[in-house]
Each structure stands twice: as structure tokens, then as C-alpha cells.
Amino acid sequence: MMFSFHMLRVRPGWLALWILSALQVVAEPVTDSESVSRGDRLAHQYCAACHLFPEPDLLDRHTWQHHALRKMAPFLGVAQVRMENRPDGARLTEANLFPPSPILPKEDWFAIHDYYLAKAPTNALPQPPHDPIVADLTLFTPEKLTLPGSEPLTTLVSVDAATHEIRVGDVSSGSLVTFRDNGTIARRLSLGGAPVDLVQDGPRLIATLIGHVYPSDVPDGQVLVLPTPGGGDLPVPIATRLMRPVQCLPADLNGDGLTDYLICSFGNYLGRLSWFERKRLGGFEEHVLLDFPGAVHAVIRDFDGDGRPDLLVLMAQGKEGLYLFTNAGNGEFRVRPLLQFHPAFGSIHFELADMNGDGIPDVILTNGDNGEYPSPFKRYHGVRIYLNDGQFNLREAAFYPVNGAFKTLARDFDGDGDLDLAVISFFPDFSRAVPEGFVYLENRGGLKFAPHTFPGATMGRWISMDAADVDGDGDVDLVLGAFSQGPPAIEIPPALQASWKTNGVNALILRNTRIRATK
């Protein structure tokens, strides 16, 4: 799980007066045009030095004042993060992320603060016009998967297309549970931690264990080779002491005939994107590609046709964006930013699929991570299609807003020859009459989609999803993973939260009825 919220505590004294007076006492926006203009210039100077400049209308005034500017303050030295009681405090101190004293005059800080309060809207801006979701979906029939005695804390769902088994990662037991396609449990494998990613590496199955599900920079994550079913062996580590890794991909990245591994370590304040070179005499050597947090999802493919595997990587956290790493040979990569986003964008997942039928893979990007701090829903969260001209010059061609969108999969679910989109949200608006925790976007052609859901879409808080033919009948089914907890960033009806703990929905199979309906 990639949401990243944290509490900032301010030291007493004059430094505390700075931040408290600027973020708590001042409630009305400053209207002096000269002061606001000065704050505009300073905001572009200081904010854009670290990431894409965040425009004031991205958040409402209250959120800027009480949350976003508080988050920004330690990076400018105008507030201090209390390190002494944090398990990762020593690592953060050593990393020297937060200046020990202000790096700008207090007048400049006040000007930046006043600029955002003056320019931010009183209320969050609404979503752009779009077709409403209709709860009329009959293409799928839901069937629950239950781990007896376990609150739904599912971190992973993965379908084995060959065996039709469904693997479920469970935080409570730190295990990987395998279900048969009829919903019964086939076996359990204790891993001592929460698996968040599985990938097949020839005959071997590789699992990524995040270590700490909630934000932390304690290096307790690891990547393991899992034993074969019935083999009796113990998992074998590939890499350990990782900062909240979320994905591992195998490939021969330096052309020496040995399988290496690309690992996305999301982290929190720290983190990195690295590839681990397999050495002929055993062991691995780490090569850091990006030394900052937020590596959340990657695809390895030969994009330029030169026979070498390239990397397409989505980074979240502060420096959000999509990056192409072109393989130059001998383990060297040239990096090219393809898309860059502001730090509230909430990037969480992407996949490649040809959405306009020109034979070139396009980018379907999902952004809806909304767990940083309590705030109104964001109009720019949802699903975007970026068309690819063949050289990875990407153009946004479609957007469907979904509050808190977390993952999108493109498949031909209805069998009509084009790609539909299945979307889950971890931070949906639960006050809506029609739920948006799961949305099926039926492709109507011309990058136009009709949104549907099913009435039971609120029976879980969906954090993971996979698509495959679960029952071997020839169509594409879905499996959703439920995680009942999470940061208190959105309002959830207490009765709904209580139902998640008792309804036994650790995961949900959405069986595609298309083939059965035509028989």
C-alpha cells in the first residue's frame, strides 16, 4: 500500500511561533496585491526547486493552511520533525533531508503562505463534467473469498492463469494464501511479512514483502524466491533491508546472460529505484537509478527495438512523474522524463495497452492516492489515457474522474474487440448514492467510455486487483483485494467500516458472465 501520511511536530520557541502563527492563527487570505505577487515569485523559486510547481487551486484554502503548508515547512527548515521517537529517526537524520534552521527569511515564508491562502479557492473545485456511474453492471457476478477469523487486510491478489488459482497476501498472518477457483483454500505459506507483489521468473515465483505497510523508512522490506508447492524448502532472499519495496521485476539488464532484478522501493521520506546485478560468483550488486522515494510501478520492455530491455517507471511522492530508462548496454541507462506531475497528483499505477488501435502501446495512468492528510476530494484524481506517437511523446487524450482511484486494468472484458477499463478506488466518496469503489468503463469507441458498477461494490475497500481467466471458461474475470483499514483522510460511514470487519470479504471474485450468457 503506497499511501504516505505522517504527523509533524514543531519544536517550542521562536521557530514554533513562526509556523504556528503562519499556519494556525492567520485564517483570512491576504489581499494586498504587492504581497501576493511577491509570494507568487517566492513560491515558484522555492517550491519548483524540488518538484513541479503546485498551483494554488489544486487544494482548498483550509487544506493549504492546515496540511499542505505544514508538510512543506520542514523541507524549508521552518519546522522540525521530531526524530528522537521515530524508529527511522536515525536514518532520516543521517540523510539530512530537513534543514536544521530556516533556509529563507521569515518574511519570505509568510509571503509564500499568504500567496497560497489568497489564491486558493474557499472550497475544492469540482470534477469536470462526465457521465455518471450507473449501478447496472451484470457482466460480472461477485463471489467472496474468506480467510476465517481474519479482518480483511489484503495487500495482494494475483491470479495464476495456468492453474486458475488465486493468491492472496494477508497482513494479519504475514502469509500468502492460495485459493482454488471454487473459493476453497488450497495452501498457506508463512512469509513473516506482507507480500505486495508476485512475479514469475521462469519456474520460480518471486515475492516482494513491503516490510511496513504504513509509512516508514525502516529498512525491513525484502524480495524472496518462494519454494515450489509441496517442495518444503524455505523462501530464499534475493535482497533484504529494503525501504518499503512494492515491486520486483526480473530481466537480464546488462546483457551478461544472468537474470538481474529491478526493485521499486517506495519508501516514505527515503526510497529509491535500483537494479540488482547478479554476480557470477553469487550474490548481487545494487545500482541506484533514482535516489529518492516514490518508485511505485515499472514495466520492462524493449521499447526502442535494439534488443536490450528498457524500463518505464512511475514515481510518486514529491517528484511525481513517468520516466523512460533507455538501456545503453553494459548496465548503463539514459533517463528521460516523459510526464511530470505536481506533488498532490497522487500517482499510483500505470499500464501499457494499445487504446486507439494503431499498434503502439499507450499509457493508462491512475492517480488517486489521497492518504497524505485529510482533504476534500480532488478533481484531478482518476484515470487518464496518454496516446503514444511511437517515440513516447505522450498526449493526454481521455480522462475519467474517479475519487481516490488506485488501479486500472485494460482488457476486452465484454468480448467486442476493444479494450475496456476496470478501475478500483481506495479513497472513494462513500457518500455517493452510486458507489465508485469499483468502476467498469465500457469502451464505446473513440476513447469514449460508459461507466458502470454493481450494487455490492462497497462490500470491501479495494486496494489491489488482478484480471485473468479464473475459471477457465475463456473470458476475463477480475479479483479485488479488500483492505479495511487506512489513513483517516476521507469520511467512511461507521456502519460500513463495521461491516467490512465481519462480512468475510478478504477478496472478491468478479466472474465474467459473457461466455455463460452466450451458451
Secondary structure by P-SEA (a helix, b strand, c coil): ccbbbbbbbbbccaaaaaaaaaccccccccccaaaaaaaaaaaaaccccccccccccccccccccccccccccccccccccccccccaaaaaaaaccccccccccaaaaaaaaaaaaaccccccccccbbbbbbcccccbbbbbbbccccccccccccccccccbbbbbbccccbbbbbccccccccccccccccccccccccbbbbbbccccccccccccccccccccccccccccccccccccccccccccccccbbbbbbbbccccbbbbbbbbbbccbbbbbbbcccccccccccccccccccbbbbbbbbccccbbbbbbbbccccbbbbbbccccccccccccccccccccccbbbbbbbbbbcccccccccccbbbbbbbbcccccccccbbbbbcccccccccccccccbbbbbbbbccccccccccccbbbbccccccbbbbbbcccccccccccccccccccccbbbbbbbbbccccccccccaaaaaaaacccccbbbbccccccccc
